[in-house]
Amino acid sequence: MSKRSVLTTALVLFAGAFFAPVYAQEAAAVVNTEVAKWSIITAGFALAFAAGLAALAQGKAVAAASEAIARNPGAAGDIRGSLLLGLVLIESLAIYVLLISLILFFIKPF
């Protein structure tokens, strides 16, 4: 074990012990249960719509790319690159909705 890894481990352990109070539990607050209930329902519907529409969009993109490659096999590399970029962008939109839904699930509303 090198001296660098020992020092790095010691620094990480010291920093973890030093910053532990930052993550201490806050005092319990009164949460409006009606708002919390509707934020969870809204997050669930948002996830359902985002997942469904992203799946439809990805299916349409793959179908169009397959048809384009079948029509012009010489351009398969360019079409494949554009397809992957499009699929990444479609999936990133679904991940953004997931992030917002997780915020609605776990952050106290109002």
N, C-alpha and C positions, 0 to 999 in steps of 0.2 A: 504494500500500500504506500503510495507516494505521499510526500509531505504536503503537496498541494491538495490532494483529496481529503486528507485529515483536516487541514485548515478550512476547507470549504464546508465539510460536514459540521465542524465546530461552529462556524459562522452561521450556518443555517439553523442549527439547534439553538444558538444564542438568540438569533433574530426571532425565531418562533416563540421562545419564552418571553422575550422582551415585548413583542407585539400582541401577545395573547389577550390582554385586557381590551384591545380594540374590538374583539369579536365577542365580548361579553353580552349576555342577554339583556335586552332593554326591559324597562318596566312594562307590565301589561297595560295595554290601552283598550279603551272601549271601541269595538269595531261594529259598525253598522252592518248587521247581518243581511239586511235586504240588499245593500249595495254589493257586499261580498258575494252573495248568491248570484246576482245578475252579472257580475264581472266574470265569474266562473262559467256561467252559461254562455256568455258572449265569447269567451275565449274558446270554449268547445265548438261553437258554431264556426268561428273563424278558422280553427284548425281543420274542421271538416270541409269547409268550402275551399280552403287553400290546397289541401291534399287532393281533393277531387279534381279541381280545375288544373292543378299542376300535372296530375296524371293524364288528364285529357290532352293538355298541351304537349306533353312529352310524347304521347302516343302519336299525335298528329305530326310532330316534328320528325319522329323516326320513320313514319310512313312516307312522308314527303321526301326525306333523304334517301330512303330505299328506292323509291320510284325514280328519283333523279339519278342515282347511281346505275339503275337498270337502263335508263335511257342513254346515259353517257358514261360508260365505265372508265374512260380516260380521265375524267374529273373526279374520280372517287376520293383522292387524297384531299382535295380542296373541300369537297362536300362533307367529308368526314370531320375535318377541322371545324367547319362552320356548324355542323351538327353538335359536336361536343361543346362548343362555346355556347350555343343556344340552350342545350340541356343544362349546362352549369348555371346560366342566368335564370332559367325557369326554376331550378331547384333552389337557388339562392332566395328567390321570392318566397318560396314555401318555408325556408328556414327563418326568414325575417318574421313571418307570421307566427312561427313556433316561438321565436324569442319574445314577441309581444304577448303571446298567450301565456308563456311562463311568467312574464312580469305580472300579468293580471292574476295568475294563480297564486303567486307567492309574495307579492308586495301588498302591504295593507292598503286597501283603497281608501282614499280621503282620510 
